[in-house]
């Protein structure tokens, strides 16, 4: 399928569709195209981070989430996603920091369900320390 190069978000949506259908290579291609078209697109890095998790590349996922946060320091989902990876890697202190930031941002935006989820993650991590 040919997508319009004027709309990098189309590649992100298509990449998410492919990722949900286990087409990781296609998803990477779409996320990379979105980044090439608009290098300051935090969402493209966040979603490519998700694709990295699917292929087991946790360090690459962390790099993508970190890049998304550098571009948009208010990107709650990127903090949350990076916190998940850090938790899996046993980096509890860093994960706590990311979940605290995610919870604050979710709460500030009125995203109650996401806020509650981040708080549950924090409680789980605090019980391990």
C-alpha positions in Angstrom: 0.0 0.0 0.0 1.3 3.4 -0.9 0.8 6.1 1.7 0.9 9.8 1.3 4.3 11.2 2.3 2.7 14.5 3.3 1.1 12.8 6.4 3.6 11.0 8.6 0.8 10.2 11.1 -0.7 7.9 8.5 2.4 5.8 8.7 2.1 5.7 12.5 -1.5 4.5 12.3 -0.6 1.9 9.7 2.4 0.8 11.7 0.1 0.3 14.8 -2.2 -1.7 12.7 0.6 -3.9 11.4 2.0 -4.3 15.0 -1.3 -5.4 16.3 -1.4 -8.0 13.5 2.1 -9.3 14.3 3.8 -7.7 11.2 6.7 -6.3 13.2 8.9 -5.7 10.1 6.1 -3.8 8.4 5.5 -1.8 11.5 9.2 -0.9 11.8 9.1 0.2 8.2 6.1 2.5 8.8 7.5 4.0 12.1 10.8 4.6 10.4 9.2 6.3 7.5 7.1 8.5 9.9 10.4 9.5 11.7 12.1 10.2 8.4 9.3 12.5 7.3 9.0 14.2 10.7 12.0 13.6 13.0 10.4 15.5 15.9 7.4 13.2 16.0 7.4 11.9 19.5 4.5 9.4 18.8 6.5 7.7 16.1 9.4 7.0 18.6 7.0 5.9 21.3 5.3 3.4 19.0 8.6 2.2 17.5 9.5 1.5 21.1 6.5 -0.7 21.4 7.6 -2.6 18.3 11.1 -3.0 19.8 9.5 -4.7 22.8 7.7 -7.1 20.5 11.0 -8.1 19.0 12.7 -8.3 22.4 15.0 -5.3 21.9 14.5 -3.7 25.3 17.5 -1.4 25.1 16.3 -0.1 21.8 12.8 0.4 23.2 14.3 2.5 26.1 16.2 4.6 23.5 13.0 5.2 21.5 10.9 6.1 24.6 13.7 8.4 25.8 13.8 10.1 22.4 10.0 10.6 22.6 10.4 12.2 26.0 13.2 14.4 24.8 10.9 15.7 22.0 7.9 16.0 24.3 8.7 16.1 28.0 4.9 15.9 28.7 4.4 12.6 26.9 2.9 10.5 29.8 2.6 7.3 27.7 6.3 7.3 26.9 7.2 7.6 30.6 4.8 4.8 31.4 6.1 2.6 28.6 9.7 3.2 29.6 8.8 2.4 33.2 7.4 -1.0 32.1 10.6 -1.9 30.3 12.7 -0.7 33.2 10.6 -2.8 35.5 11.2 -5.9 33.3 15.0 -5.1 33.4 14.9 -4.9 37.2 15.7 -1.2 37.3 13.2 -0.5 40.0 14.4 3.0 41.1 14.3 4.3 37.5 11.0 2.6 36.8 9.5 4.3 39.9 10.7 7.7 38.7 9.0 7.1 35.3 5.7 5.9 36.7 5.6 8.8 39.1 6.1 11.2 36.2 3.5 9.4 34.1 1.0 9.4 37.0 1.4 13.1 37.5 1.0 13.9 33.8 -2.0 11.6 33.4 -3.6 13.2 36.4 -2.9 16.7 35.1 -4.7 15.8 31.9 -7.6 14.2 33.6 -6.8 10.7 32.3 -8.1 8.9 35.3 -7.8 5.3 34.2 -4.2 5.8 33.1 -3.4 7.6 36.3 -4.8 4.8 38.4 -2.9 2.2 36.4 0.4 4.1 36.9 -0.4 4.3 40.6 -1.0 0.6 40.8 2.4 0.0 39.1 4.0 2.3 41.7 2.5 0.4 44.5 3.7 -2.9 43.1 7.3 -1.5 42.7 7.3 0.1 46.2 6.3 -3.3 47.7 9.5 -4.7 46.1 11.8 -2.2 47.7 
